[in-house]
């Protein structure tokens, strides 16, 4: 059995480098959103209202269900939460 080494878990899970990059970006946004929402110290119903989503959708986010959120959706939620999203583009190593 061959042992493979990856730079991140997303590189191991994804079929392509583009898919891995998308998963990494979504993961970063999801983590920032979870921290932001928890900092509000409000009920899930109130937090969902602030973001303009349903409580079950918020629960998916807080449980880290990455596959349920597109990059676009997470950018929109980050903006709704008062976060600013910046994209950093660099040459591949």
Backbone as XML, in Angstrom:
<?xml version="1.0"?>
<chain id="A" units="angstrom">
  <residue number="1" name="UNK">
    <atom name="N" x="0.840" y="-1.178" z="0.000"/>
    <atom name="CA" x="0.000" y="0.000" z="0.000"/>
    <atom name="C" x="0.883" y="1.238" z="0.000"/>
  </residue>
  <residue number="2" name="UNK">
    <atom name="N" x="0.598" y="2.167" z="-0.916"/>
    <atom name="CA" x="1.342" y="3.418" z="-0.993"/>
    <atom name="C" x="0.774" y="4.430" z="-0.015"/>
  </residue>
  <residue number="3" name="UNK">
    <atom name="N" x="1.659" y="5.158" z="0.647"/>
    <atom name="CA" x="1.253" y="6.220" z="1.557"/>
    <atom name="C" x="1.342" y="7.537" z="0.800"/>
  </residue>
  <residue number="4" name="UNK">
    <atom name="N" x="0.264" y="8.295" z="0.832"/>
    <atom name="CA" x="0.246" y="9.592" z="0.179"/>
    <atom name="C" x="0.265" y="10.683" z="1.232"/>
  </residue>
  <residue number="5" name="UNK">
    <atom name="N" x="0.980" y="11.754" z="0.953"/>
    <atom name="CA" x="1.044" y="12.907" z="1.847"/>
    <atom name="C" x="0.372" y="14.087" z="1.150"/>
  </residue>
  <residue number="6" name="UNK">
    <atom name="N" x="-0.409" y="14.845" z="1.905"/>
    <atom name="CA" x="-1.118" y="15.999" z="1.361"/>
    <atom name="C" x="-0.843" y="17.216" z="2.228"/>
  </residue>
  <residue number="7" name="UNK">
    <atom name="N" x="-0.922" y="18.405" z="1.620"/>
    <atom name="CA" x="-0.722" y="19.648" z="2.355"/>
    <atom name="C" x="-1.874" y="19.934" z="3.305"/>
  </residue>
  <residue number="8" name="UNK">
    <atom name="N" x="-3.067" y="19.504" z="2.938"/>
    <atom name="CA" x="-4.231" y="19.709" z="3.802"/>
    <atom name="C" x="-5.226" y="18.576" z="3.590"/>
  </residue>
  <residue number="9" name="UNK">
    <atom name="N" x="-6.159" y="18.484" z="4.497"/>
    <atom name="CA" x="-7.198" y="17.460" z="4.385"/>
    <atom name="C" x="-8.031" y="17.691" z="3.133"/>
  </residue>
  <residue number="10" name="UNK">
    <atom name="N" x="-8.186" y="18.951" z="2.723"/>
    <atom name="CA" x="-8.972" y="19.246" z="1.530"/>
    <atom name="C" x="-8.290" y="18.741" z="0.269"/>
  </residue>
  <residue number="11" name="UNK">
    <atom name="N" x="-6.963" y="18.789" z="0.252"/>
    <atom name="CA" x="-6.232" y="18.232" z="-0.889"/>
    <atom name="C" x="-6.447" y="16.725" z="-0.989"/>
  </residue>
  <residue number="12" name="UNK">
    <atom name="N" x="-6.588" y="16.084" z="0.160"/>
    <atom name="CA" x="-6.813" y="14.643" z="0.174"/>
    <atom name="C" x="-8.246" y="14.300" z="-0.245"/>
  </residue>
  <residue number="13" name="UNK">
    <atom name="N" x="-9.197" y="15.135" z="0.124"/>
    <atom name="CA" x="-10.604" y="14.857" z="-0.151"/>
    <atom name="C" x="-11.034" y="15.233" z="-1.565"/>
  </residue>
  <residue number="14" name="UNK">
    <atom name="N" x="-10.436" y="16.271" z="-2.110"/>
    <atom name="CA" x="-10.870" y="16.810" z="-3.392"/>
    <atom name="C" x="-10.297" y="16.025" z="-4.562"/>
  </residue>
  <residue number="15" name="UNK">
    <atom name="N" x="-11.042" y="16.041" z="-5.644"/>
    <atom name="CA" x="-10.589" y="15.379" z="-6.871"/>
    <atom name="C" x="-9.648" y="16.260" z="-7.686"/>
  </residue>
  <residue number="16" name="UNK">
    <atom name="N" x="-9.774" y="17.580" z="-7.517"/>
    <atom name="CA" x="-8.956" y="18.516" z="-8.287"/>
    <atom name="C" x="-8.421" y="19.621" z="-7.380"/>
  </residue>
  <residue number="17" name="UNK">
    <atom name="N" x="-7.344" y="20.281" z="-7.769"/>
    <atom name="CA" x="-6.847" y="21.420" z="-6.989"/>
    <atom name="C" x="-7.886" y="22.538" z="-6.868"/>
  </residue>
  <residue number="18" name="UNK">
    <atom name="N" x="-8.678" y="22.748" z="-7.902"/>
    <atom name="CA" x="-9.715" y="23.787" z="-7.856"/>
    <atom name="C" x="-10.766" y="23.460" z="-6.801"/>
  </residue>
  <residue number="19" name="UNK">
    <atom name="N" x="-11.161" y="22.204" z="-6.743"/>
    <atom name="CA" x="-12.138" y="21.780" z="-5.732"/>
    <atom name="C" x="-11.554" y="21.931" z="-4.334"/>
  </residue>
  <residue number="20" name="UNK">
    <atom name="N" x="-10.297" y="21.600" z="-4.152"/>
    <atom name="CA" x="-9.641" y="21.754" z="-2.852"/>
    <atom name="C" x="-9.586" y="23.220" z="-2.443"/>
  </residue>
  <residue number="21" name="UNK">
    <atom name="N" x="-9.266" y="24.103" z="-3.380"/>
    <atom name="CA" x="-9.212" y="25.538" z="-3.091"/>
    <atom name="C" x="-10.582" y="26.054" z="-2.676"/>
  </residue>
  <residue number="22" name="UNK">
    <atom name="N" x="-11.621" y="25.587" z="-3.352"/>
    <atom name="CA" x="-12.975" y="25.993" z="-3.009"/>
    <atom name="C" x="-13.341" y="25.525" z="-1.606"/>
  </residue>
  <residue number="23" name="UNK">
    <atom name="N" x="-12.996" y="24.296" z="-1.285"/>
    <atom name="CA" x="-13.290" y="23.758" z="0.043"/>
    <atom name="C" x="-12.529" y="24.517" z="1.123"/>
  </residue>
  <residue number="24" name="UNK">
    <atom name="N" x="-11.283" y="24.870" z="0.871"/>
    <atom name="CA" x="-10.482" y="25.634" z="1.835"/>
    <atom name="C" x="-11.114" y="26.996" z="2.090"/>
  </residue>
  <residue number="25" name="UNK">
    <atom name="N" x="-11.516" y="27.674" z="1.023"/>
    <atom name="CA" x="-12.130" y="28.996" z="1.166"/>
    <atom name="C" x="-13.446" y="28.900" z="1.937"/>
  </residue>
  <residue number="26" name="UNK">
    <atom name="N" x="-14.260" y="27.905" z="1.605"/>
    <atom name="CA" x="-15.532" y="27.728" z="2.318"/>
    <atom name="C" x="-15.295" y="27.411" z="3.784"/>
  </residue>
  <residue number="27" name="UNK">
    <atom name="N" x="-14.291" y="26.605" z="4.071"/>
    <atom name="CA" x="-13.982" y="26.251" z="5.446"/>
    <atom name="C" x="-13.563" y="27.478" z="6.261"/>
  </residue>
  <residue number="28" name="UNK">
    <atom name="N" x="-12.717" y="28.325" z="5.674"/>
    <atom name="CA" x="-12.299" y="29.549" z="6.358"/>
    <atom name="C" x="-13.481" y="30.455" z="6.654"/>
  </residue>
  <residue number="29" name="UNK">
    <atom name="N" x="-14.334" y="30.635" z="5.661"/>
    <atom name="CA" x="-15.514" y="31.475" z="5.858"/>
    <atom name="C" x="-16.450" y="30.890" z="6.906"/>
  </residue>
  <residue number="30" name="UNK">
    <atom name="N" x="-16.672" y="29.596" z="6.844"/>
    <atom name="CA" x="-17.560" y="28.952" z="7.799"/>
    <atom name="C" x="-17.021" y="29.113" z="9.221"/>
  </residue>
  <residue number="31" name="UNK">
    <atom name="N" x="-15.733" y="28.948" z="9.410"/>
    <atom name="CA" x="-15.135" y="29.102" z="10.742"/>
    <atom name="C" x="-15.275" y="30.531" z="11.257"/>
  </residue>
  <residue number="32" name="UNK">
    <atom name="N" x="-15.034" y="31.503" z="10.379"/>
    <atom name="CA" x="-15.167" y="32.911" z="10.779"/>
    <atom name="C" x="-16.614" y="33.234" z="11.134"/>
  </residue>
  <residue number="33" name="UNK">
    <atom name="N" x="-17.543" y="32.702" z="10.362"/>
    <atom name="CA" x="-18.956" y="32.933" z="10.641"/>
    <atom name="C" x="-19.379" y="32.319" z="11.972"/>
  </residue>
  <residue number="34" name="UNK">
    <atom name="N" x="-18.944" y="31.104" z="12.225"/>
    <atom name="CA" x="-19.282" y="30.456" z="13.494"/>
    <atom name="C" x="-18.790" y="31.292" z="14.668"/>
  </residue>
  <residue number="35" name="UNK">
    <atom name="N" x="-17.566" y="31.782" z="14.594"/>
    <atom name="CA" x="-17.010" y="32.603" z="15.674"/>
    <atom name="C" x="-17.803" y="33.898" z="15.830"/>
  </residue>
  <residue number="36" name="UNK">
    <atom name="N" x="-18.138" y="34.519" z="14.700"/>
    <atom name="CA" x="-18.890" y="35.780" z="14.739"/>
    <atom name="C" x="-20.254" y="35.572" z="15.381"/>
  </residue>
  <residue number="37" name="UNK">
    <atom name="N" x="-20.956" y="34.541" z="14.948"/>
    <atom name="CA" x="-22.301" y="34.263" z="15.463"/>
    <atom name="C" x="-22.261" y="33.961" z="16.952"/>
  </residue>
  <residue number="38" name="UNK">
    <atom name="N" x="-21.302" y="33.174" z="17.371"/>
    <atom name="CA" x="-21.195" y="32.840" z="18.798"/>
    <atom name="C" x="-20.861" y="34.075" z="19.634"/>
  </residue>
  <residue number="39" name="UNK">
    <atom name="N" x="-20.137" y="35.034" z="19.052"/>
    <atom name="CA" x="-19.781" y="36.254" z="19.782"/>
    <atom name="C" x="-21.007" y="37.121" z="20.068"/>
  </residue>
  <residue number="40" name="UNK">
    <atom name="N" x="-22.069" y="36.944" z="19.310"/>
    <atom name="CA" x="-23.281" y="37.716" z="19.528"/>
    <atom name="C" x="-23.992" y="37.329" z="20.825"/>
  </residue>
  <residue number="41" name="UNK">
    <atom name="N" x="-23.803" y="36.102" z="21.268"/>
    <atom name="CA" x="-24.440" y="35.584" z="22.477"/>
    <atom name="C" x="-25.953" y="35.812" z="22.460"/>
  </residue>
  <residue number="42" name="UNK">
    <atom name="N" x="-26.567" y="35.418" z="21.351"/>
    <atom name="CA" x="-28.023" y="35.494" z="21.207"/>
    <atom name="C" x="-28.539" y="34.102" z="20.864"/>
  </residue>
  <residue number="43" name="UNK">
    <atom name="N" x="-29.841" y="33.946" z="20.892"/>
    <atom name="CA" x="-30.442" y="32.661" z="20.534"/>
    <atom name="C" x="-30.220" y="32.381" z="19.048"/>
  </residue>
  <residue number="44" name="UNK">
    <atom name="N" x="-30.367" y="31.108" z="18.686"/>
    <atom name="CA" x="-30.243" y="30.752" z="17.270"/>
    <atom name="C" x="-31.315" y="31.450" z="16.447"/>
  </residue>
  <residue number="45" name="UNK">
    <atom name="N" x="-32.485" y="31.608" z="17.006"/>
    <atom name="CA" x="-33.571" y="32.288" z="16.295"/>
    <atom name="C" x="-33.184" y="33.740" z="15.996"/>
  </residue>
  <residue number="46" name="UNK">
    <atom name="N" x="-32.609" y="34.424" z="16.976"/>
    <atom name="CA" x="-32.188" y="35.815" z="16.783"/>
    <atom name="C" x="-31.026" y="35.904" z="15.793"/>
  </residue>
  <residue number="47" name="UNK">
    <atom name="N" x="-30.071" y="34.995" z="15.902"/>
    <atom name="CA" x="-28.918" y="34.994" z="14.990"/>
    <atom name="C" x="-29.377" y="34.725" z="13.558"/>
  </residue>
  <residue number="48" name="UNK">
    <atom name="N" x="-30.284" y="33.771" z="13.395"/>
    <atom name="CA" x="-30.811" y="33.467" z="12.065"/>
    <atom name="C" x="-31.511" y="34.694" z="11.480"/>
  </residue>
  <residue number="49" name="UNK">
    <atom name="N" x="-32.254" y="35.395" z="12.320"/>
    <atom name="CA" x="-32.924" y="36.612" z="11.872"/>
    <atom name="C" x="-31.944" y="37.670" z="11.405"/>
  </residue>
  <residue number="50" name="UNK">
    <atom name="N" x="-30.847" y="37.834" z="12.133"/>
    <atom name="CA" x="-29.822" y="38.806" z="11.728"/>
    <atom name="C" x="-29.241" y="38.474" z="10.358"/>
  </residue>
  <residue number="51" name="UNK">
    <atom name="N" x="-29.115" y="37.190" z="10.084"/>
    <atom name="CA" x="-28.503" y="36.741" z="8.827"/>
    <atom name="C" x="-29.513" y="36.568" z="7.695"/>
  </residue>
  <residue number="52" name="UNK">
    <atom name="N" x="-30.799" y="36.603" z="8.025"/>
    <atom name="CA" x="-31.825" y="36.425" z="7.006"/>
    <atom name="C" x="-31.965" y="34.993" z="6.532"/>
  </residue>
  <residue number="53" name="UNK">
    <atom name="N" x="-31.717" y="34.040" z="7.445"/>
    <atom name="CA" x="-31.853" y="32.620" z="7.115"/>
    <atom name="C" x="-32.730" y="31.954" z="8.170"/>
  </residue>
  <residue number="54" name="UNK">
    <atom name="N" x="-33.115" y="30.716" z="7.910"/>
    <atom name="CA" x="-33.919" y="29.974" z="8.874"/>
    <atom name="C" x="-33.036" y="29.424" z="9.991"/>
  </residue>
  <residue number="55" name="UNK">
    <atom name="N" x="-33.665" y="29.097" z="11.110"/>
    <atom name="CA" x="-32.911" y="28.514" z="12.211"/>
    <atom name="C" x="-32.298" y="27.173" z="11.837"/>
  </residue>
  <residue number="56" name="UNK">
    <atom name="N" x="-33.008" y="26.296" z="11.093"/>
    <atom name="CA" x="-32.358" y="25.045" z="10.677"/>
    <atom name="C" x="-31.120" y="25.290" z="9.795"/>
  </residue>
  <residue number="57" name="UNK">
    <atom name="N" x="-31.190" y="26.299" z="8.928"/>
    <atom name="CA" x="-30.033" y="26.629" z="8.086"/>
    <atom name="C" x="-28.879" y="27.121" z="8.956"/>
  </residue>
  <residue number="58" name="UNK">
    <atom name="N" x="-29.184" y="27.937" z="9.944"/>
    <atom name="CA" x="-28.159" y="28.406" z="10.882"/>
    <atom name="C" x="-27.557" y="27.222" z="11.634"/>
  </residue>
  <residue number="59" name="UNK">
    <atom name="N" x="-28.384" y="26.298" z="12.038"/>
    <atom name="CA" x="-27.900" y="25.120" z="12.751"/>
    <atom name="C" x="-26.924" y="24.325" z="11.882"/>
  </residue>
  <residue number="60" name="UNK">
    <atom name="N" x="-27.212" y="24.195" z="10.588"/>
    <atom name="CA" x="-26.289" y="23.523" z="9.668"/>
    <atom name="C" x="-24.937" y="24.235" z="9.661"/>
  </residue>
  <residue number="61" name="UNK">
    <atom name="N" x="-24.978" y="25.560" z="9.645"/>
    <atom name="CA" x="-23.746" y="26.344" z="9.639"/>
    <atom name="C" x="-22.960" y="26.127" z="10.940"/>
  </residue>
  <residue number="62" name="UNK">
    <atom name="N" x="-23.658" y="26.230" z="12.062"/>
    <atom name="CA" x="-22.988" y="26.090" z="13.363"/>
    <atom name="C" x="-22.445" y="24.685" z="13.587"/>
  </residue>
  <residue number="63" name="UNK">
    <atom name="N" x="-23.037" y="23.699" z="12.932"/>
    <atom name="CA" x="-22.536" y="22.325" z="13.037"/>
    <atom name="C" x="-21.430" y="22.039" z="12.027"/>
  </residue>
  <residue number="64" name="UNK">
    <atom name="N" x="-21.068" y="23.045" z="11.227"/>
    <atom name="CA" x="-19.956" y="22.900" z="10.297"/>
    <atom name="C" x="-20.247" y="22.048" z="9.086"/>
  </residue>
  <residue number="65" name="UNK">
    <atom name="N" x="-21.491" y="22.017" z="8.642"/>
    <atom name="CA" x="-21.870" y="21.197" z="7.486"/>
    <atom name="C" x="-21.462" y="21.909" z="6.195"/>
  </residue>
  <residue number="66" name="UNK">
    <atom name="N" x="-20.187" y="21.835" z="5.915"/>
    <atom name="CA" x="-19.565" y="22.554" z="4.797"/>
    <atom name="C" x="-20.225" y="22.249" z="3.452"/>
  </residue>
  <residue number="67" name="UNK">
    <atom name="N" x="-20.594" y="21.014" z="3.231"/>
    <atom name="CA" x="-21.160" y="20.605" z="1.941"/>
    <atom name="C" x="-22.500" y="21.276" z="1.647"/>
  </residue>
  <residue number="68" name="UNK">
    <atom name="N" x="-23.145" y="21.812" z="2.660"/>
    <atom name="CA" x="-24.450" y="22.435" z="2.466"/>
    <atom name="C" x="-24.370" y="23.904" z="2.071"/>
  </residue>
  <residue number="69" name="UNK">
    <atom name="N" x="-23.144" y="24.452" z="1.976"/>
    <atom name="CA" x="-22.985" y="25.874" z="1.691"/>
    <atom name="C" x="-22.036" y="26.107" z="0.524"/>
  </residue>
  <residue number="70" name="UNK">
    <atom name="N" x="-22.495" y="26.885" z="-0.439"/>
    <atom name="CA" x="-21.627" y="27.281" z="-1.547"/>
    <atom name="C" x="-20.731" y="28.428" z="-1.083"/>
  </residue>
  <residue number="71" name="UNK">
    <atom name="N" x="-19.684" y="28.664" z="-1.821"/>
    <atom name="CA" x="-18.796" y="29.792" z="-1.519"/>
    <atom name="C" x="-19.586" y="31.090" z="-1.582"/>
  </residue>
  <residue number="72" name="UNK">
    <atom name="N" x="-20.426" y="31.221" z="-2.574"/>
    <atom name="CA" x="-21.250" y="32.417" z="-2.743"/>
    <atom name="C" x="-22.155" y="32.635" z="-1.524"/>
  </residue>
  <residue number="73" name="UNK">
    <atom name="N" x="-22.813" y="31.588" z="-1.068"/>
    <atom name="CA" x="-23.707" y="31.691" z="0.089"/>
    <atom name="C" x="-22.938" y="32.121" z="1.332"/>
  </residue>
  <residue number="74" name="UNK">
    <atom name="N" x="-21.752" y="31.567" z="1.527"/>
    <atom name="CA" x="-20.953" y="31.919" z="2.701"/>
    <atom name="C" x="-20.451" y="33.360" z="2.642"/>
  </residue>
  <residue number="75" name="UNK">
    <atom name="N" x="-20.097" y="33.840" z="1.454"/>
    <atom name="CA" x="-19.695" y="35.245" z="1.311"/>
    <atom name="C" x="-20.877" y="36.143" z="1.668"/>
  </residue>
  <residue number="76" name="UNK">
    <atom name="N" x="-22.066" y="35.797" z="1.193"/>
    <atom name="CA" x="-23.250" y="36.585" z="1.507"/>
    <atom name="C" x="-23.548" y="36.585" z="3.002"/>
  </residue>
  <residue number="77" name="UNK">
    <atom name="N" x="-23.421" y="35.443" z="3.644"/>
    <atom name="CA" x="-23.663" y="35.358" z="5.086"/>
    <atom name="C" x="-22.602" y="36.129" z="5.872"/>
  </residue>
  <residue number="78" name="UNK">
    <atom name="N" x="-21.359" y="36.048" z="5.431"/>
    <atom name="CA" x="-20.293" y="36.791" z="6.101"/>
    <atom name="C" x="-20.569" y="38.283" z="6.037"/>
  </residue>
  <residue number="79" name="UNK">
    <atom name="N" x="-20.982" y="38.757" z="4.885"/>
    <atom name="CA" x="-21.315" y="40.177" z="4.725"/>
    <atom name="C" x="-22.499" y="40.552" z="5.611"/>
  </residue>
  <residue number="80" name="UNK">
    <atom name="N" x="-23.519" y="39.713" z="5.641"/>
    <atom name="CA" x="-24.692" y="39.966" z="6.478"/>
    <atom name="C" x="-24.330" y="39.995" z="7.964"/>
  </residue>
  <residue number="81" name="UNK">
    <atom name="N" x="-23.281" y="39.267" z="8.337"/>
    <atom name="CA" x="-22.871" y="39.223" z="9.748"/>
    <atom name="C" x="-21.992" y="40.406" z="10.134"/>
  </residue>
  <residue number="82" name="UNK">
    <atom name="N" x="-21.623" y="41.221" z="9.139"/>
    <atom name="CA" x="-20.767" y="42.370" z="9.415"/>
    <atom name="C" x="-19.296" y="42.111" z="9.176"/>
  </residue>
  <residue number="83" name="UNK">
    <atom name="N" x="-18.975" y="40.957" z="8.631"/>
    <atom name="CA" x="-17.586" y="40.655" z="8.301"/>
    <atom name="C" x="-17.264" y="41.180" z="6.905"/>
  </residue>
  <residue number="84" name="UNK">
    <atom name="N" x="-16.006" y="41.488" z="6.682"/>
    <atom name="CA" x="-15.538" y="41.892" z="5.366"/>
    <atom name="C" x="-14.719" y="40.740" z="4.791"/>
  </residue>
  <residue number="85" name="UNK">
    <atom name="N" x="-15.001" y="40.378" z="3.565"/>
    <atom name="CA" x="-14.310" y="39.261" z="2.916"/>
    <atom name="C" x="-13.269" y="39.823" z="1.955"/>
  </residue>
  <residue number="86" name="UNK">
    <atom name="N" x="-12.043" y="39.331" z="2.083"/>
    <atom name="CA" x="-10.959" y="39.702" z="1.175"/>
    <atom name="C" x="-10.447" y="38.432" z="0.502"/>
  </residue>
  <residue number="87" name="UNK">
    <atom name="N" x="-10.115" y="38.529" z="-0.761"/>
    <atom name="CA" x="-9.567" y="37.392" z="-1.501"/>
    <atom name="C" x="-8.094" y="37.649" z="-1.712"/>
  </residue>
  <residue number="88" name="UNK">
    <atom name="N" x="-7.279" y="36.664" z="-1.387"/>
    <atom name="CA" x="-5.830" y="36.763" z="-1.595"/>
    <atom name="C" x="-5.459" y="35.787" z="-2.717"/>
  </residue>
  <residue number="89" name="UNK">
    <atom name="N" x="-4.851" y="36.302" z="-3.758"/>
    <atom name="CA" x="-4.457" y="35.472" z="-4.882"/>
    <atom name="C" x="-2.938" y="35.476" z="-4.978"/>
  </residue>
  <residue number="90" name="UNK">
    <atom name="N" x="-2.341" y="34.305" z="-5.115"/>
    <atom name="CA" x="-0.893" y="34.193" z="-5.187"/>
    <atom name="C" x="-0.508" y="33.088" z="-6.171"/>
  </residue>
  <residue number="91" name="UNK">
    <atom name="N" x="0.725" y="33.118" z="-6.615"/>
    <atom name="CA" x="1.248" y="32.053" z="-7.470"/>
    <atom name="C" x="1.233" y="30.741" z="-6.701"/>
  </residue>
  <residue number="92" name="UNK">
    <atom name="N" x="0.914" y="29.656" z="-7.390"/>
    <atom name="CA" x="0.937" y="28.343" z="-6.771"/>
    <atom name="C" x="2.396" y="27.963" z="-6.462"/>
  </residue>
  <residue number="93" name="UNK">
    <atom name="N" x="2.563" y="27.299" z="-5.345"/>
    <atom name="CA" x="3.915" y="26.903" z="-4.929"/>
    <atom name="C" x="4.439" y="25.760" z="-5.756"/>
  </residue>
</chain>
